[in-house]
Amino acid sequence: MSIFKFALLISGTVLLFQCCKQATPKETAATHLDLKNIDTTIAAGDNFFKHINHLWNQNTKIPATEVGAGAFFDLQTKSEEALLKVCEAARAVTNAPVGSLEQQVGDLFASIIDTLTIESKGFTPLVPLFEKINALESPGELIKWVASEQVNGNSLLFGFTVNPDDKNSSKNIAQFFQGGLGLPDRDYYFRTDEATRAIRNAYSDYLKKIFSLIGADSTIASIQATVVLNLETKLAEGHFTNVELRDPQKNYNKYGAAQLSIMTPHLDWPSIKKEMQLNTDSLLIGQPKYFTTLDKVAWSVPIAQWKTYLKAFTITNSYNSLSRAFADAGFEFYSKTLSGQEEPTPRWKYAVNVVDSRIGDLAGQLYVNENFDTRAKDRMTEMISNLHKAYAKRINELDWMSDSTKTKALEKLAAITRKIGYPDKWLKYDSLVILKDNYFQNRINTSRYEYLRTVAKVDQPVDKSEWPFSPPTVNAGYSPTTNEIIFPAGILQPPFFNPNADDAINYGGIGMVIGHELTHGFDDQGRQYDKDGNLKEWWSGADADKFKSLADKVVGQYSKYNPIDSLTLNGELTLGENIADIGGLAIAYDAFKLTAQGQSDQKIDNLSPDQRFFMSFATIWRLKMKDELMRQLVMTDVHSPAEFRVIGPLTNFTPFYKAFGVVENNSMWKEEKDRIKIW
């Protein structure tokens, strides 16, 4: 799934108890809320996120092997523990037939945790690749080899996928996009602040380390690290910024053979397509600027420097399948320096995530048998229907949109399909060869198998039954080209969803998530796709201008938030997610009001239905992250940090003001005329 075409979910007290007339209640089985962590020193109307989560935050220590703690991390660990049982049970089946589900899951897991065998091989699995790199004599051979390695999962210099054609969404098309960088994004190569310079220095140290591990002395390793970093900087100059990557029109560039040869005269696209087993005329080139840059750099940089670069990236792409020294080097930079993780992830956790990512539909079948409450599908179906009704009502009542655009918006809303829990049709891996004692080869085998499955889709009709997530995934999503919302089994658990909880809890939790994903169909990106998933203008010009004016207000609001140090949020980068958060909360609340509890005044633990709804909403964003990860996400992530995913939408939502008695002297107060309402 292309990174540009899928929207994911994933980053008052005094007044409250004037309403409740009672001290903080204890948490009970009926509550389904954590009330013991409410901070009565922070008013609900000053910072509702901290009001609900501050004491938890103060009392919570991030485990040394994690980069954060909270709802998402807890569910991720729960899914990993469930997958561990699945993998261990499969591994215990000693007579499983070759090619069976148990054999493939069990043997892949066994090969990953067999660290003794991995250690004994050192970096010898890379030797054949290094020999091929050493044999390269020209830029043409370089590009040809890079293309051939895409088939094996060794992605070098550019990215590749097959997805629906944005302007002909019923048909798949081959898509190329920018790549080639070892740092999180282009700005890490050009920012001059002290923190970013420190990261570049640490990256250089990482490069020196891996070169020394394959035999270079300290002087040569230092020279080689400089070569790689300089080469990456040249490539980074051709990269779109993260904000530019959010523009669907700018990232839609269809080329035929003649156009490609004009754009990149040195790149031999017939040879590239042959090596990648692509039999097609049209390609989507997401970021042409990058490929024109690559075309120039590949032919202007000496081949010896490229060989150094290719070796570094081949190691980086596979360090966890090599001996411990390589894994430690990768951890030290990519996990510790960039994200603040203090100790390596336990091998079993790494192993189950590899199984999930590479043969997720096999492990997923075993996972759902033991871990998915079938009642969730029925309850989710009902909730989604209520959110559809609520959204339709809100569209009809918009005062800024014309009737003609409303009609088309309602048609698009009605056309959104839903996927809940797990696929109706599982992917098969019948001919996939998994070896019990060779993790490195299993990486290649699984990559090739999935690659060949993927390229077989080129120029073929889109199969809308396919899932972008495995069942244990703790996330949710919306796809604009298929106009669908997806909720894997992994997220359909407390605190997001609880089949035993009252509606306030579920609508404030998973209901907000549903509303968030529905709103992605109408955020600044999603609104550019029609009901059939085609990138196409279906708005009147006046309505588009009014939408942009409202969206600019969202940019302005979030750009003022300061999550850490001197870093403020990039309101343009996070715009789509912020629109989805603001809209998702409002739609979930309206849908909640369609339920019996939502229409009643009956209290539970002296909390009104509305108060429970908003408290559930704040609880699902209970997250604490390492400062290093927070800084990285503020620079690169399209999602706002958790605190602002709570206070941002609530600041604009009048029912919250009423539920908690928010008044003008509260920090979250906005004049009603200034509260942003798009959907």
C-alpha positions in Angstrom: 0.0 0.0 0.0 1.5 3.3 -1.1 2.4 5.6 1.7 0.6 8.4 -0.1 -2.8 6.7 -0.5 -3.9 5.4 2.8 -5.0 7.4 5.9 -4.3 5.7 9.2 -5.5 6.4 12.7 -2.0 6.2 14.0 -0.8 9.4 17.7 -12.0 21.1 34.4 -12.0 18.8 37.3 -13.4 21.3 39.7 -16.2 22.1 37.2 -16.8 18.4 36.6 -17.4 17.7 40.2 -19.6 20.8 40.5 -21.8 19.0 38.0 -21.4 15.6 39.8 -21.7 16.9 43.4 -19.4 14.2 44.6 -15.8 13.3 45.1 -13.9 11.3 42.5 -15.6 7.8 42.3 -13.6 4.6 42.5 -13.3 2.6 39.3 -15.8 -0.3 39.2 -16.5 -3.1 36.8 -19.6 -1.2 35.6 -17.6 2.0 35.0 -15.4 0.8 32.1 -13.5 4.0 32.7 -10.3 4.7 34.7 -11.5 7.3 37.1 -8.7 7.0 39.7 -6.3 8.9 37.5 -8.3 12.1 37.1 -6.2 15.0 38.1 -8.4 17.4 40.2 -5.8 20.1 40.1 -6.3 20.6 36.4 -9.7 21.9 35.3 -11.4 20.0 32.5 -11.7 23.3 30.6 -8.0 24.1 30.9 -6.6 20.9 29.4 -8.9 18.0 29.2 -6.2 15.6 28.1 -4.2 16.3 31.3 -7.3 16.4 33.4 -8.0 12.8 32.5 -4.4 11.5 31.9 -1.9 13.6 33.8 -1.7 11.4 37.0 -1.4 8.3 34.8 1.4 10.0 32.9 3.2 10.9 36.1 2.9 7.4 37.5 3.7 5.5 34.3 7.3 4.5 33.4 8.0 3.6 29.8 9.6 0.2 29.7 13.2 0.1 28.7 12.3 -2.0 25.6 9.6 0.4 24.4 9.4 3.9 23.0 6.1 4.7 24.7 3.3 3.6 26.9 -0.5 3.9 26.8 -3.5 2.5 25.1 -1.9 1.7 21.7 1.2 0.2 23.3 -0.9 -1.9 25.7 -3.0 -3.3 22.8 0.1 -3.8 20.7 1.7 -5.9 23.4 -1.5 -7.8 23.9 -1.6 -8.7 20.2 2.0 -9.7 20.3 1.5 -12.0 23.2 -1.5 -13.6 21.4 0.7 -14.0 18.3 3.4 -15.6 20.4 1.0 -18.3 21.6 -0.1 -18.8 17.9 3.5 -19.1 16.8 4.6 -21.4 19.6 1.7 -23.7 19.1 2.5 -23.9 15.4 6.1 -24.6 16.1 5.1 -27.4 18.5 3.4 -29.3 15.7 6.4 -31.5 14.8 4.7 -33.4 12.0 3.0 -30.5 10.1 3.0 -31.2 6.4 5.3 -29.0 4.3 3.3 -26.0 3.1 0.7 -26.3 5.8 -0.3 -23.2 7.8 1.3 -24.6 10.9 4.6 -25.5 9.2 5.0 -22.1 7.6 4.1 -20.1 10.7 6.0 -22.4 13.0 9.2 -22.6 10.9 9.3 -18.9 10.1 9.0 -18.1 13.8 11.6 -20.8 14.7 14.1 -19.4 12.2 13.9 -15.9 13.6 14.4 -16.9 17.2 17.2 -19.3 16.4 19.8 -16.6 17.2 22.6 -19.2 17.6 22.4 -20.2 13.9 22.1 -16.5 12.9 25.1 -15.6 15.0 27.2 -18.4 13.6 26.7 -17.0 10.0 27.8 -13.5 10.9 27.3 -11.5 7.7 28.1 -14.3 5.3 24.5 -14.2 3.9 25.4 -10.8 2.4 28.6 -12.0 0.7 26.9 -13.1 -2.5 25.2 -9.7 -2.7 28.5 -7.9 -2.0 30.1 -9.9 -4.8 27.5 -8.7 -7.2 27.9 -5.1 -6.0 31.7 -5.3 -6.5 31.2 -6.6 -10.1 29.2 -3.5 -11.1 31.1 -1.4 -13.7 28.8 1.3 -14.9 25.7 3.4 -13.8 23.6 1.3 -16.1 24.6 -1.9 -14.4 24.0 -0.2 -11.1 20.4 0.7 -11.9 19.8 -2.7 -13.4 20.9 -4.5 -10.3 19.0 -2.2 -8.0 15.8 -3.0 -10.0 16.5 -6.7 -9.7 16.8 -6.5 -5.9 13.3 -5.0 -5.7 12.1 -8.6 -6.4 14.0 -9.9 -3.3 12.8 -7.2 -0.9 16.1 -5.3 -0.9 14.7 -1.9 -1.7 17.4 0.5 -2.9 17.2 4.0 -4.3 13.4 4.0 -5.0 10.2 2.5 -3.7 7.7 0.5 -5.7 4.2 -0.8 -5.2 1.0 -1.7 -7.2 -2.2 0.1 -6.3 -5.4 1.3 -7.9 -4.8 4.0 -10.5 -6.0 7.2 -8.8 -7.8 8.4 -11.9 -9.0 5.0 -13.0 -9.6 3.3 -9.6 -11.0 0.1 -11.0 -7.6 -0.9 -12.4 -4.2 -1.4 -10.8 -1.1 0.3 -12.0 2.6 0.0 -11.2 3.8 2.9 -9.1 7.3 4.2 -8.3 8.2 6.7 -5.6 11.2 8.4 -4.0 13.6 6.6 -1.7 17.3 6.1 -1.0 17.6 7.8 2.3 18.8 6.4 5.6 17.4 9.2 7.8 13.7 9.7 8.5 13.1 12.3 5.8 14.8 14.9 3.5 14.9 17.7 6.2 17.3 15.7 8.4 19.9 16.4 5.8 19.5 20.1 5.6 18.3 21.4 9.1 21.0 23.1 11.0 19.6 23.0 14.5 21.7 21.3 17.2 19.4 18.3 17.6 19.4 17.5 13.9 23.1 17.9 13.6 23.5 15.4 16.5 21.4 12.9 14.7 23.4 13.2 11.5 26.6 12.7 13.5 25.1 9.6 15.1 24.1 8.3 11.7 27.6 8.8 10.5 28.8 6.8 13.5 26.3 4.0 12.6 27.7 3.9 9.1 31.3 3.8 10.4 30.3 0.9 12.7 28.7 -1.3 10.0 31.6 -0.7 7.6 34.0 -1.7 10.4 32.0 -4.9 10.9 32.6 -6.0 7.3 36.3 -5.4 7.6 37.1 -1.8 7.1 39.7 -0.1 9.4 38.7 3.1 11.2 40.1 5.4 8.6 38.5 3.7 5.6 35.2 3.3 7.5 35.2 7.0 8.2 35.8 7.8 4.6 33.0 5.4 3.5 30.5 6.9 6.0 31.2 10.4 4.5 30.7 9.0 1.0 27.3 7.5 1.9 26.1 10.6 3.8 27.1 12.9 0.9 25.4 10.7 -1.6 22.2 10.6 0.4 22.3 14.4 0.7 22.4 14.7 -3.1 19.4 12.3 -3.4 17.5 14.2 -0.6 17.7 17.4 -2.7 15.2 15.7 -5.1 12.8 14.6 -2.5 9.3 16.1 -2.0 8.8 17.5 1.4 6.3 15.7 3.7 3.8 18.5 3.0 4.2 18.1 -0.7 3.7 14.3 -0.3 0.2 15.1 0.9 -0.9 16.6 -2.4 -2.6 13.8 -4.5 -2.5 15.8 -7.7 1.2 16.6 -7.4 2.0 13.0 -6.7 0.0 11.7 -9.7 2.2 11.6 -12.7 1.5 8.9 -15.4 4.2 8.3 -17.9 4.6 6.1 -21.0 7.9 4.9 -22.4 8.6 7.9 -24.6 7.8 10.4 -21.8 10.1 8.5 -19.4 13.0 8.6 -21.8 12.6 12.4 -22.1 12.3 12.9 -18.3 15.2 10.6 -17.4 17.4 10.1 -20.5 20.0 8.0 -18.7 17.6 5.6 -16.9 16.9 2.5 -19.1 13.3 1.9 -18.2 12.8 -1.1 -20.5 15.7 -2.8 -18.6 14.3 -1.7 -15.2 10.9 -3.1 -16.1 12.4 -6.4 -17.3 14.4 -6.8 -14.1 11.3 -6.1 -12.1 9.2 -8.5 -14.2 6.9 -5.6 -15.2 5.1 -6.1 -18.5 3.3 -2.8 -18.8 3.4 0.5 -20.8 2.2 3.0 -18.2 3.8 3.8 -14.9 2.9 6.2 -12.1 5.9 8.2 -11.0 5.0 9.7 -7.7 7.8 12.3 -7.5 9.3 13.1 -10.9 11.8 15.5 -9.3 13.4 12.6 -7.4 13.8 10.5 -10.5 15.3 13.4 -12.5 17.7 13.9 -9.6 18.6 10.1 -9.5 19.1 10.2 -13.3 21.7 12.9 -12.9 23.4 11.7 -9.7 23.7 8.1 -10.8 25.8 9.2 -13.8 27.8 11.9 -12.1 29.0 10.0 -9.0 31.8 7.5 -9.4 30.7 3.9 -9.4 33.1 3.1 -6.5 31.1 5.5 -4.3 27.8 3.8 -5.4 29.2 0.4 -4.4 29.9 1.8 -0.9 26.4 3.2 -0.7 24.7 -0.1 -1.9 26.6 -2.1 0.7 25.5 0.2 3.5 21.9 0.1 2.5 21.9 -3.7 2.0 23.2 -4.0 5.6 20.6 -1.6 6.9 17.8 -3.4 5.1 18.8 -6.7 6.8 20.7 -6.0 10.1 18.2 -7.9 12.3 18.8 -11.1 10.2 22.6 -10.9 10.7 24.8 -11.5 13.8 24.3 -9.6 17.0 26.9 -6.9 16.3 24.9 -5.7 13.3 21.6 -5.9 15.1 23.1 -3.9 18.0 24.5 -1.2 15.6 21.0 -0.9 14.0 19.4 -0.7 17.4 21.8 2.0 18.7 20.9 4.4 15.9 17.4 3.6 14.6 15.8 2.7 17.9 17.9 4.4 20.6 19.1 7.6 18.9 16.0 8.3 16.8 13.3 7.0 19.1 14.8 6.9 22.6 14.4 3.2 23.2 16.8 2.1 26.0 17.1 -1.6 25.4 16.6 -3.8 22.4 13.1 -5.3 21.7 12.9 -8.9 23.0 13.6 -11.3 20.2 10.2 -13.0 20.5 8.5 -9.6 20.0 10.5 -8.9 16.9 9.8 -12.5 15.7 6.0 -12.3 16.0 5.9 -9.0 14.2 8.0 -10.4 11.3 5.6 -13.3 11.1 2.7 -10.9 11.1 4.1 -8.7 8.5 5.3 -11.4 6.1 2.6 -14.1 6.3 -0.1 -12.2 8.2 -3.0 -14.0 6.6 -1.7 -17.3 7.9 -0.9 -16.3 11.4 -4.1 -14.1 11.3 -6.3 -17.2 10.8 -4.9 -18.7 14.0 -5.1 -15.4 15.8 -8.8 -14.7 15.2 -9.8 -18.2 16.1 -8.6 -17.5 19.7 -8.8 -13.8 20.1 -11.7 -12.2 18.3 -15.1 -11.8 19.9 -17.6 -12.3 17.0 -20.1 -10.0 18.8 -17.8 -7.2 17.7 -18.8 -7.4 14.1 -22.5 -7.0 14.8 -21.9 -4.1 17.3 -19.5 -2.4 14.9 -22.0 -2.7 12.0 -24.7 -1.1 14.1 -22.3 1.7 15.2 -21.1 2.4 11.7 -24.7 2.6 10.4 -25.4 5.2 13.1 -22.3 7.2 12.2 -23.4 7.1 8.6 -26.8 8.6 9.5 -25.1 11.2 11.7 -22.7 12.2 9.0 -25.4 12.4 6.4 -27.4 14.7 8.7 -24.4 17.0 9.2 -23.8 17.2 5.5 -27.4 18.2 4.9 -27.2 20.9 7.5 -23.9 22.5 6.4 -24.3 26.2 5.8 -21.3 26.6 3.7 -21.9 23.9 1.0 -24.1 24.2 -2.0 -26.9 21.7 -2.6 -25.3 20.3 -5.7 -22.1 19.4 -3.9 -24.0 18.1 -0.9 -25.8 15.6 -3.2 -22.4 14.3 -4.4 -21.0 14.2 -0.9 -24.0 12.1 0.3 -23.5 9.8 -2.7 -19.9 9.3 -1.7 -20.7 8.7 1.9 -23.3 6.1 1.0 -20.7 4.3 -1.2 -18.2 3.9 1.5 -17.7 0.2 2.2 -16.5 -1.3 5.5 -14.2 -4.1 6.6 -14.4 -5.3 10.1 -12.2 -7.8 12.0 -10.6 -10.0 9.4 -10.9 -10.8 5.7 -13.7 -13.0 4.3 -11.2 -14.4 1.9 -7.7 -15.3 3.1 -4.5 -15.0 1.0 -2.8 -18.3 0.2 0.9 -19.1 0.4 0.8 -22.6 -1.1 4.1 -22.6 -2.9 6.0 -20.4 -0.4 9.1 -22.3 0.9 9.9 -21.6 4.6 13.0 -23.1 6.1 13.3 -23.8 9.8 17.0 -22.9 10.1 17.5 -20.0 7.7 15.9 -16.7 8.6 17.9 -14.7 6.0 16.7 -16.9 3.2 13.1 -16.8 4.5 13.2 -13.0 4.2 14.1 -13.4 0.6 11.5 -16.1 0.0 8.7 -14.3 1.6 9.7 -11.0 -0.2 9.8 -12.7 -3.6 6.5 -14.5 -3.0 4.7 -11.3 -2.1 6.4 -9.3 -4.8 5.3 -11.7 -7.5 1.8 -11.7 -6.1 1.9 -7.9 -6.3 3.2 -7.5 -9.8 0.7 -10.0 -11.1 -1.9 -7.3 -10.3 -0.5 -4.7 -12.7 -3.1 -3.6 -15.2 -5.6 -6.0 -13.7 -9.0 -5.1 -12.1 -8.8 -4.1 -8.4 -9.8 -6.9 -6.0 -11.6 -5.0 -3.3 -11.8 -8.0 -1.1 -8.1 -7.6 -0.2 -7.1 -6.2 3.1 -4.2 -3.7 3.8 -3.8 -4.9 7.4 -3.4 -8.2 9.2 -6.1 -9.0 11.8 -3.9 -8.4 14.9 -3.1 -4.8 13.7 -3.8 -2.1 16.3 -4.9 0.6 13.8 -7.6 1.6 11.5 -7.7 3.2 8.1 -9.4 4.7 5.1 -8.5 4.2 1.5 -9.5 6.9 -1.0 -9.1 4.9 -4.1 -11.3 2.1 -2.9 -13.5 4.3 -0.7 -13.5 1.9 2.2 -12.9 2.0 6.0 -11.0 -0.8 7.7 -11.0 -1.9 11.4 -8.8 -4.9 12.1 -9.6 -7.2 15.1 -6.5 -5.8 17.0 -8.2 -2.4 17.7 -11.6 -3.8 18.5 -10.6 -4.2 22.2 -10.8 -2.0 25.3 -10.3 0.9 25.7 -11.4 1.5 22.0 -14.2 -1.1 22.0 -15.8 -3.2 24.6 -18.9 -5.3 23.8 -19.9 -5.2 27.5 -19.6 -1.5 27.9 -22.3 1.2 27.6 -22.7 3.2 24.4 -21.0 6.3 25.8 -17.8 4.3 26.2 -17.9 2.7 22.8 -19.0 5.8 20.9 -16.3 7.9 22.7 -13.8 5.3 21.8 -14.2 3.2 18.6 -17.0 5.5 17.5 -14.6 8.4 17.3 -12.2 6.1 15.4 -15.0 5.3 12.9 -15.9 8.9 12.5 -12.2 9.8 12.0 -11.9 7.3 9.2 -15.2 8.3 7.6 -14.1 12.0 7.7 -10.8 11.0 5.9 -13.1 10.6 2.8 -13.8 14.3 3.1 -10.5 15.8 4.4 -8.3 18.0 2.3 -6.9 14.9 0.5 -9.9 12.5 0.5 -12.4 15.1 -0.7 -10.5 15.1 -4.0 -11.6 11.6 -4.7 -15.1 10.8 -5.9 -17.5 8.0 -4.7 -15.8 5.5 -7.0 -12.3 6.4 -5.7 -11.2 8.5 -8.7 -9.0 11.6 -8.3 -11.5 13.9 -9.8 -13.0 17.4 -9.2 -16.6 16.9 -8.0 -16.9 20.1 -6.0 -18.1 23.5 -7.2 -15.3 26.0 -7.3 -17.1 28.2 -4.6 -17.5 25.2 -2.3 -13.8 24.2 -2.7 -12.8 27.8 -1.8 -15.0 27.7 1.3 -13.6 24.4 2.4 -10.0 25.7 2.0 -10.9 28.8 4.1 -12.1 26.5 6.9 -9.1 24.2 6.5 -6.7 27.2 6.8 -8.2 27.9 10.2 -7.4 24.3 11.3 -3.8 24.9 10.0 -3.6 28.1 12.1 -5.0 26.5 15.2 -2.7 23.5 15.3 0.4 25.4 14.1 0.4 27.2 17.5 0.7 24.0 19.5 4.1 23.4 21.1 4.6 19.7 22.1 8.3 19.7 23.0 11.2 22.1 23.2 10.9 24.8 20.7 9.2 22.6 18.1 5.7 23.6 17.1 3.3 21.4 15.0 3.3 21.8 11.2 -0.4 22.5 10.7 -0.1 21.8 6.9 1.5 18.4 7.5 -1.1 17.3 10.1 -4.1 19.0 8.4 -5.8 15.8 7.1 -5.6 14.0 10.4 -6.7 17.1 12.3 -9.8 17.5 10.1 -10.5 13.8 10.7 -10.1 14.2 14.4 -12.4 17.3 14.6 -15.0 15.7 12.3 -14.7 12.2 13.8 -15.5 13.5 17.3 -18.5 15.5 16.2 -19.9 12.6 14.1 -19.4 10.1 16.9 -21.2 12.4 19.3 -24.1 12.8 17.0 -24.3 9.1 16.5 -24.2 8.5 20.2 -27.2 10.8 20.5 -29.1 8.3 18.3 -28.9 5.7 21.1 -31.1 5.4 24.1 -28.3 6.3 26.5 -27.3 9.3 24.4 -30.9 10.6 24.7 -31.1 10.0 28.4 -29.8 11.8 31.5 -29.1 8.6 33.4 -25.8 8.7 35.3 -23.3 6.0 35.9 -20.9 6.7 38.8 -22.5 10.2 38.9 -21.2 10.9 35.4 -23.7 12.0 32.8 -23.8 10.2 29.4 -22.0 13.1 27.7 -19.3 13.2 30.4 -18.7 9.5 29.9 -18.5 10.0 26.2 -15.8 12.7 26.4 -13.9 10.9 29.1 -13.8 7.7 27.0 -12.5 9.8 24.1 -9.7 11.3 26.1 -8.8 7.9 27.5 -8.1 6.2 24.1 -5.4 8.9 23.5 -3.7 8.1 26.8 -0.1 8.0 25.4 3.3 8.8 26.7 6.3 8.8 24.4 10.1 9.2 24.6 11.2 12.7 23.9 13.4 11.5 21.0 10.4 9.8 19.3 8.2 12.9 19.9 10.7 15.1 18.2 10.9 12.7 15.2 7.1 12.5 14.9 6.6 16.3 15.2 9.0 16.6 12.2 7.7 13.8 10.1 4.3 12.4 11.2 1.0 13.5 9.6 -0.7 12.9 13.0 -0.7 15.4 15.9 0.6 14.2 19.2 -2.0 12.6 21.5 -2.6 15.6 23.7 -3.5 17.8 20.8 -5.7 15.1 19.3 -7.8 15.6 22.4 -7.7 19.3 23.1 -7.7 20.3 19.4 -11.1 18.9 18.6 -12.7 19.6 22.0 -11.7 23.3 21.8 -14.0 23.5 18.8 -16.9 21.4 20.1 -19.7 23.2 21.9 -21.3 20.0 23.6 -18.0 19.5 25.4 -18.3 23.0 26.8 -21.7 22.2 28.1 -20.8 18.9 29.5 -18.0 20.2 31.7 -19.1 23.8 32.2 -16.2 25.4 30.2 -16.2 29.1 30.6 -14.4 32.1 29.2 -11.5 32.0 31.7 -10.7 28.4 30.9 -7.7 27.8 28.6 -9.6 25.7 26.1 -12.3 28.4 25.6 -13.0 29.8 22.2 -15.8 32.2 21.3 -18.6 30.2 19.6 -18.1 32.1 16.3 -14.4 31.0 16.3 -15.1 27.3 16.9 -14.1 25.5 13.7 -16.8 23.2 12.1 -16.1 21.8 8.7 -18.1 18.6 8.8 
